[in-house]
Amino acid sequence: MKNLVKILLISVLTFGMNSCTEEKILDLEPINNIGEKDAFSTPGLIEAYMNGVYNAAAIGTYNSGTSNGGRGYVWGAAFVEQGDVRGEDLVNTATFYELTYKAQIDAVSPNAVYYWSDGYRLINRCNLMIEGTLDAVAKGIITKAVGDDYIGQAKFLRAITHLELLTFFARPYNYTAGATHPGIPYREVGINTQAEIASEIAKKRNTVAECYAKILADLNDAEAMITTGNGATLAARPAGSIAKASKWAAIAFKTRLYLQKRDWANVIAEGNKLTGAYTLTSLPSAPFASVAANLNNSESIFSIQHSPTSNPQTNAALASIFKSRTLVAISPIIWRDPYWTVTDKRREEGVMIVTVAGRKYTNKYKDITDLSDAAPVIRYAEVVLNMAEAQARLSPANLPVALTLLNQVRNRSLANPAVDAYTITGLSSQSLMVKAILAERRIEFLVEGRRWTDIHRLQGDDIAPIDGIPAKYDNLPPVPADYTLGTPYTGSRPIAAIPGSDRRFLWPIPQIEMNTNPGLEQNTGW
């Protein structure tokens, strides 16, 4: 742990230029390398430090040793790539994501190591931001209102990063009664002294229930403290709000958290708060139409912004992995799923899909030159489908409401909604409705990193259970004929299913953490 903490601190403790002016500091140091002594000394530097926190979310460090040399761990790209390659709806076509695709990750695999370490680097920056901002407010450098806004943003990023790490390194909420099984360490202290390092070395894993409670508390604080989102209507959204944490983003993530917790009533209660703040775009392609559209549409709630000079680069940027390098294809398994109509607009060539050598790839990420596509962390379509599923599970009497919500998302993609829309006659039971909603999630959020979270939370489900990791298409470029529509895919799936009881269902706590914190409980079987 001590070595990891030192790595965590490199980007925030290296420089202490007290005598420099704000302008010189900003000229000399990247926004994510400003020394702590200076970072909270002026309003401009505090704003720059907050931007550095977002940069840590977008880029990370990976194995580069620099704070701007990463591969998008966690929120700039990795959550999409790892989250969907762990499932069955994409095909890894080369060796690049083979360990993830085949569930061959171990405690020293880079994907697991840097998901964990870059995740906690980001969390540490959030904690330092909170502590430094509180001190700046106390000293009168910034007002309490400004400070609360920064603290709310930092708590939002801290919350969602812990939630993301839970889905890779801990069992789902419903694994034990009361979620008393091991979660992850929930870190709320900014590590910048030897005493804090010693204290954090001794920190054990919180239970999943404890983690969820802390995540919810942080999201509630974010909702209360962040300025953006005080307006109740779509017109009140300020320019650039999609790329920053907002009250709305905190609310949206609470619908995700409550869905994973199986608290259906609260999914609905939180989702209803966003009525009027967001609307679904008329076309499913609109949020992905261009780099500009990524951050300027009525549906995207929170996305990570990239630019030509700040992005996860060739080895991780979304357009590079999924388009120009064609390293990950859409699987025939989902392409031929009967729930996905043949004339669905999400199949539209050149708009949502590109075909290369007869194989299907996403076209959601288009900027193969500058690699500046935003990473879509959460959209209003997810909130609507979260509410639809919660309504369907809550009571048979709620099926008409669930149907309306489901059709809101799906109908915009149908060539002929009058004919192809779902009806209450066709989805007359809770089982039929929930399964249709889950299928819609796989189609709507394809190549947006949502598949693993659904596989994870549906373990032991009472309506649509998944046992472990589903079987997959082989780890090679798919045969073009396997994309032929008209029947479900029934071909071979050489990547065998992995039972939920298998140790490979979870990633192990990285060895770098276990070496320095040997008292930390490792995941069973590792």
Helices and strands as residue ranges (DSSP letters): H 2-13, H 22-28, H 36-39, H 43-58, H 78-85, E 90-92, H 98-101, H 110-138, H 144-169, G 173-175, G 177-179, H 194-201, H 208-225, G 234-236, G 241-243, H 247-261, H 264-272, G 286-288, H 291-294, E 300-304, H 318-319, I 320-324, E 328-330, H 332-335, G 345-347, E 353-356, E 359-362, E 375-379, H 380-394, G 396-398, H 399-410, G 411-413, H 417-420, H 430-444, H 451-457, G 480-483, G 503-505, H 511-516
